[in-house]
Amino acid sequence: MPAMHDSVTLPASVDAVVGLLQDQNYVCDRPLATALFLSLKLQRPLFLEGAPGVGKTELAKTLARALNTQLLRVQCYEGLDVAQTAYEWNVARQMIEIRLAEAAHEVDRAALARNLYARDMLIERPLLQALTQTRSPVLLIDELDRADEPFDAFLLEVLAENQLTIPEYGTVVATAPPITLITSNRTREIHDALRRRCLYHWVGYPSAERELEIVRLKAPGAAERLYREVVGFVQRMRALELFKAPGVAETIDWTQALMALNGQQLDATTVNDTLGVLLKHQDDISRLQGGEAARLLGEVRAQALP
């Protein structure tokens, strides 16, 4: 029998993880499937690191769909604080309580304080929501490297104990422990204390064969020659010293853009005209336009994918 995560039925093996994700059109290699299976089995957060666009965020979304459970997402950025990620007090309701107490000449300050910081005065944000669901949600802490370092320390209690201590109220312990995935694009180092509480997996760029499989699934309807030339071209681009190499997401976007232009295969003019779909920095585009793009295209045609 498969393990149970509250009422969420978890896959019973690594192969089952691969199949579960594949049913949702997510192509997962065995090392990543193994890391995810162990995260689910051991009830440990999974920390995913890698370049942007390789499928880290999409994995959490896909897992939530596959398990038919809620996805709760904390999108990290500089200046993120507790009120935006965990909870805040309903100040408007607290002020009403104070005015009502004053109007009634309420003198029991202890009782008033208890009312002001009662459970129903809390406004739940994703981290607290993740602990109060009756069915285990998928909690995605996305692009943690964009948040300030002190936020790493704030997360430790949630990740290690599946609980959150609110100074004015007390400790909220998870009803059904969340399935937690953390992503980072490695723009800064994440604190070791947080890493130790997680299982870790580096999500790299896929092989040509795997990327071809992904693009066929995510951008259906293109000519087979176009699929192969797009993947071959992008794979070669990643070997260049670019400011930001294209991820799998950009490969999919480019394929869809070429399909919109009724492309059946790559040609130098179309490649130059659509580089802005693949590359997001002008220096990279300037480097590829013209001779470099023609050279890569020549290589693709000279050595087709197997």
N, C-alpha and C positions, 0 to 999 in steps of 0.2 A: 504494500500500500504506500502511496506517496505521502511524504510528510505534510503536516498541516501547519500553516502560519495563520493562526486563528481560523477564519473560514476561507482563507486563500489556499488553494491546492497548489503545492509546489512540485516542480518536475523532480522525478525520482532518480535521475542520472544525468551525466553530462550530455549524452546523446539526446535525452529528452529536452534539455535546454536548447540544443541546436535545432531540434525539430519545432519546439515551441516558438522560437524566434523566427524560424524560416516560414512558419505558417503566417507570420505577420510581415513577410517580405524583408526580413532583416537577415543578411548573410553574416554569419558569425563563425570565426575560425575556432578551432578546438581549444587553444590556450585561453581565449577570452571566455568561451563557454564554461571551461573548467573553473576559472576564477569566479564567474557569476554563480555557478552551482555551489561552490564552497561558501560563498557569501550567504546564499539562501539557506544552506544546510546548517551552517554554524551561527547564523544570525549575527553576522558581522558586516559593518559597512564596507562597501567596495569603492576604493579610491582609483579613479581612472585618469591617467595622465596621457597627454599626447598633443599633437598639433591640432589646430582648429580644423573642423570639417571632416574628421575621420570617423564620426559616428558615436561619440561618447554620449552626447545629450539624447540622440535618437535612440540609443539603447534603453535609457530610462523610460522614454515615452513608449517604446515598443513593449517593454516588460510590463508596464501598467496595463496596456491593452491586452496583452497575452494572458495576464493573470486576472483580467476583468476587475481591476481595483483602481482606486483613485490615485491620480498623480498630483502630488503637492510639490511645488517648485519654488526654491529660493534662488533668484537670479542675483548673483553677487556683483557688487560694484564698490568703488571707493566711497567711504563714508557710511556704509551700511551699518545700521545699529539694531538694538534689541527690539525697538518699537516696530521696525519694518519687517523683522524676520520671525520674532517669537510671540510677543504680546504687547499690548498697551492697555492702560486703564481707560475706561469710558468716562472721560472727564466731564462731559456734558451731563451724564446721569449722576455722577458724583455731586456735581453742583446742585442739581435738583434735590438730591437727598439732603444736602446741607441746608438748603432753603426751607424744605419741608420741616426739618428738625427745628430750625430757628422759629418758624411760624407756629409750631406746636409747643414751643418753649422746652424742647427736649434738652435735658441736662446730662443724660447718661452718655458721656463722651466715649466710653469704651464700647458701648453698643453701637454708637454712630460710626466709630472707626471700623467695627466689624462689618457693618452694612456697606461702608464705602469700599472696602477691600474684599467683598464677597466674590464667590466664583462667577456669578452672573454679571459682575462689573468688568470682567476681563474681555477684551477684544482679541480673539485668537488670530495669530498670523501663522504661516505655514509650519514653523517648527513646533509650536504648541498644538496646532491642529493635528500634526502627525502623531502626537501622543494621546489624543483623545478620541480617535476613530475606533469604532467597534470592529472594523475589518481592516487588517493591515494595509496601509497605503504604500505606494512607492514614493519615497522622499528624495527629491533631486536637489542637491546643493550644487548649483551650476556655476562653473568658472570661479571657483573659490580663490584662485590666485588674483582676481581683480579686487577682492575685499582687502581691507587693512589687516595686518598681522594680528592685532588683538581679537579679531573675530574668530581666528583659529582656536584661541583659548576658550572663548565663550561656547564653542561647539562641543568641547570635550565631554561635558556632563551628558549631553544628549546622545552622543555617539557611544560612550562607554556604558552608560547606565540606562539608556532609554527613559530618561526623566529630565525634568527641568525645574529648578528651584526658583521660585518667585519670592523675593524678600518679604513683601507685605502679606503674602498669602500662604506660602508653604511649597511643598514639592508635589509636582504633578508627575505621576508615574504612568507609563504607556499602558493603555488598555489592551492594545494589540500592537506589539513592537513593529515599527515601520521597517520597510525594506529600503535601506539607504544607499544611494549612489552619489558619490562626490566626483566632480570633474574639475580638471585644471589644465590650462594651456601652457603652464610652466613659465609664465611671465615673471613669477617670483617663486622662491622656495616656500613650501608649506612646512609648518613647524613639525619637528620630529614627534612630539607628543601626540599630535593628531594622526600622523602616519601610523604610529604604533597601534592605534585603535582600529585600524582598517586592514583589510586585505588590499593588495596593490596589483594593478595591471597597467602596463604601458600599451596604449593603443596606437600602433604604427600605421603607416600607409599600407594598403593591401598589395598583394602581388598582382601582376597584370591579369592573371586568370580570375582571381577573386574579384578584382575591380570590374572586370568584364561581366561577371555574373551579377554584381550589384547594379550596374548601369542597365543591363537588360531588364532587371526587375523594376527599377525605379523610373525608367524612361522607356516604356514599352512602345513598340511600333516603328522603330527606326530600322534602316537597312543594316544587315549584319556587317557589311563593309564599313559603314559609318561607326558602328560600335567599336570595331577593332581599331580603326584608325584614331578615333578619339582617345581611347585608352592608351594606345601606343604613344601618341603624342604627349599626353599628360604625364605618363610614366617617365618619359625622357625629360620633360620640363623640370620634374622634381630633382633631377640630377644636377641642374644648374644652380648657381649661387644666386638665388632670388631673395628679395626682401621677405616675401611671403609666398611660399609654394602653394599651388592649388590643392585643396583637399578633395575628398570623394564627393562632397556636396557640390563643389564647383564642376567636377566632371559631369555630374548628373545635370546641373544647370546648363552646361555648355551643350550637352547632347540635346536637351530639350530646345535650346535656342537654335541649334542647327536644323532640327526637325521643323521648327517654325519657319525657317527659311527654305524649307523643302530640300534640304541637303541630303544627298545620297552617299557622298564621300567628301573628304577634305580637299580643299584647294587653297593655294597661297592667299588669294584675295579674301576669301571668306574667313580664313584663320586671322589675318591681320585686322579685318573689320570687327571681329567678335572677341578679341583678346580681353576686352573689358568684362566679359562674363567670367573668365578664368582668373584674371589678375586684378588686384585692387589697388595697386600702387603704380603711379605713372612711370617711375624708373624701371620697373619690371616690364611694363608694356613697351617702353622705348627700346629696351634691350632685345625683346623678342620680335618686334616688328621688322619686316624686311628679311635680311639675310639669315638671321638666326632661326626664324620660323620656317623659312624655306629649307634650311639644312635639316631641322628636325623632321619636317614633312618628308624629305627625301629618305631619311633613315627609316621612317615608319613604312614607307612603301617598299624599300629595299629588303626589309626584314619584317614580314608580317607576323602577327602573333600566332603562336601555335594553335 
